[in-house]
Amino acid sequence: MMAEPIWQLAHGEGPLVAVAVHAGHAVRPKLAANLALDEGGRLREEDPFTDEWTEIAPTRVVALRSRFEVDLNRPRDKAVYLRPEDAWGLHVWKSQLPETVIAESLAEYDTFYETMRDLLLRVERDCGRFFVFDLHSYNHRRGGPNAPAAVEAENPQVNIGTGTMNRARWAPVVDRLVSDLRAHDFPGGRLDVRENVKFRGGHFSRWVHETFPQTGCALAIEFKKFFMDEWTGEADRDLVQAIGDALRSTTQGVLEQLPTL
């Protein structure tokens, strides 16, 4: 185990697990000194407030470190951003990262996945099948703080990523969650929830499905940052809470469907 874990883990009972792998913002000192990207630039690509939404599940995992230190939602060989093309064209580092520093970040990555394997093996042993809420958010004003928002047709309020799973195997639980999320009485009107429009799911969900093909369903749930100003980082607290309530409204349906699979 690393001296300073890069995540927080809360153990609970039952088959529901909520994970926020991009919630972290901290960077260890030897990396921080080499950052060319300012704090606001980092925050814009992170997923603030997703840590709060993990409270919907008894078992919760929240990343503490920035994805710019190590991205837990990418394959290991892409987990450390080395070039601008790895990071949306952003110039992240003042100078090339030493191999020793990269190795330290990858050791964190390895420890995280070892811990997740142990955690989910325990949930599998106790519950049989289990469900992971893989929680994220995404930008839709990349043109600048005063630029128009990206077109709604290609940017749903909620993107459900099922591209990493056997969709037919998990259809009852996925369909129930989508239905319940759409039906929730959300402020300002029902949520626009669509599947695989913006994202199909990342490495963490894929790893869950490859590691637990018959027992683990990990659904990548991406909320467009309509609940915050992605350029200042300021949130509409009422909407953050409302999203948490919407996610919570899906848990009973998931619990009802899992035993039927």
N, C-alpha and C positions, 0 to 999 in steps of 0.2 A: 504494500500500500504506500502511496506517496505520502510524504510528510504533511503536505497541505492538499487534501483532496480537492479536485476541481468540480465537485458536485455535492449536493446535499441529498440524502436518501432518508425517506420516512417509510418505515415498514408498517403495513396495515393488513387487515384480513380481507379475504375475498379475491375475486379474479380481475378486478379493475386496477389498472396501473396508468398513471399519467406522467408524461415525461416532457420536459422543456429543455432541449439540448442547446438552444441558442439564446437562453435567457441571460446568460452571464455577460458581464462587462469588464471584469478585472483582468489585468495582464500582469504576469510575474515581472519583477523589477528588471531583470537582465534583458527582457524583451521590450519593456516599456521604453527603455533608454534608446532603443534603435527604431522606434516607430516614427515614420514620416507622416502617417495618417493621424489627423487630430481626433480628439475624443468624440466630437460631433459626427465625424465621418464614420467612426467605428459604430457608434450608437445607431446610426441610420441603417446599417446592415444587420444589426442584431435584432432580437425579438423581445424587446422589453414588455413586461406585464404578462407574458406567457407563464411565468412562474406562479402568478396568482391563480391562473386557471387550473393548475394542477391540483388545487384543493378539492376538485370534484371527485377525486379517487382516494381510497384509503392508503394506497401505496403510491408514493410520489418521488420523482427524481428531477432535480433542478440543477442545471449547469451553473457554476459560479464564475467560470472564466469565459472570456470573449472567444468567439469563433475565430478571431484573428490570432489567437494563441494556438488553438487547435480546434478544428472543426469536426465535431463528433458525428456529424451527419454526412460525411463524405468517406469514400474508401480511404484506407490507410495511406496509400501513396499520393493522395490529394488532400490530406487532412491539414497540412501546413501550407499556407499560401506563400509561395516563393516568388511569383511573377505577377504583374498586373492582370494578366489574362486569367489567373486563378481567382481574382477578387474583383470582378465587375469592372476591370480596367483601372482599379485604384492603385496608386503607388503607396504600398504599405510600409516598406522598410527603407531606412536611410542607407543601409549597406547590406550586402548579402549576409544571410544568417549563417553563423558557423555550424558545422555539422554536429558539434556537441549540443548546441541549443536545439536544433531540430530533433536530435535523438531524445532529449529530455521531453519535448512536447509529444513525441510519438510514444514514449513510455507512459505518459499520462493517458493517452488514447488507449493503449493496450490495457491499462489497469481499469479504465472505465468499462471496456467491453468484457473483461473478465468478471467485473462486479455485476454487470447486467446479466451475464450468463448465470451466475450463481443466484441472483435475485429471481430471475424468471424460472429457473429450475425449481426453486422453492415454491413459487406460485403454482407451477405446473404440478408439482407433487401434491400440494394441498388442495388444488381446485380442479385439476384436469385441464380444461381449456381456459384461456385467459384472454383479456382484451387490453390493448395498449392505446391510450390516447396520445398520439405523437403530435404535440402542439407547436404551431409556428405562426408567424405573421409575415406579410410581404408588402413591399413598397408599391405604390401606384402613382407617385408624383416624381418620377425620376428626372423630369425636365427642369426641376427647380421649385423653390417654395411658392412661386407665383405662377408656375406653369399649369396648364389644364391637367386634370386627372386623366389617367389612362382610360381608354374606352371601356365602358361597363361590359360590353359584349364579350370581351376577352379577359375581364378581371372581376370575377364574382366576389361578393362579400366573403363567402366561404368556399374555398376550394378543397374538395375531398380527393385525396390522392390514393388511388387503388392500383397503380401500375406496378407495384412490387409484390402483389399477392395473387394467389389463385382466387380470382374474383368469384367464380362459381362456388367454391368451397365455403366462402364466408358471406355469400349473398344475403342470407336472412338477417344477419346482424348489421351488415353495412346498410342495407336498404331500410331497416328499421331506424337506425341512427339518422340517416339522411331525412327520412320522413318526419321524425320527431323534431329535428332541428328546424326544418321548414315550417312545421306547425306551431312552433313556439311563438308566443305573443311578444315579439320584440319591439322595443320603442321605435316609432316611426314606420312600422310595417314589417311584414314577414321578411326573414333573411333570404337573400339570394344565395342558394346553396347548389353548387354544381360539381360534377365529378371530372377530374383530369383535364380541366380547361387550362389552368396556369401551371400546375405542377402535378406530377404523377406519383410523388413520394420519393424520399431520399434514401440514403444508405442505411440509416438506423432501422427504418421499417423493413427494408429488404433483408437486413441481417436477422431480424426477428423471424421473418417468414422462412428464411433458409435454415435457421437454427432450430426452429420449432414449427415445422411445416404442417403438422396435423393439430397442434394445440394452441398456437399463438397467432392472434390477429392483431396487427398493428396498423392503425389507420392514421395516415398523415393528414392533419386538419390545419389548413392555412387560412388565417383571417387577414383579409386586406386591412391595411392600417387606416381604415375609416374611423377608427376609435381614437386616433391621435394625430398630431402633426408630426409627420415623419422627419421633418427638417429641424424642428426645435426639440423634439422628444416629449413635448407636453401632451398629456392624455386628457380625454374627456372621461372623468372618473365614473360617471354614470354609465357610459357605454362599456367601459372595461368590466364593470360589475354586471351589466346586462349580458355580456358575452359569457361570463362565468355562469350566470343563471341559465342561459340557453344550453350550454354544454351540460350542466347538471340535469337538465330536463331529459337528456338522452340516456342517462345511466340506467334507469329502471328498464327501459326497453332492451338495452344490451344485456342486462342480467337475465331477462326473460328469454332471450333468443339463444344465448350461449349453450345452455343445457340441451337444446334441440338439435345441435349440430353433430 
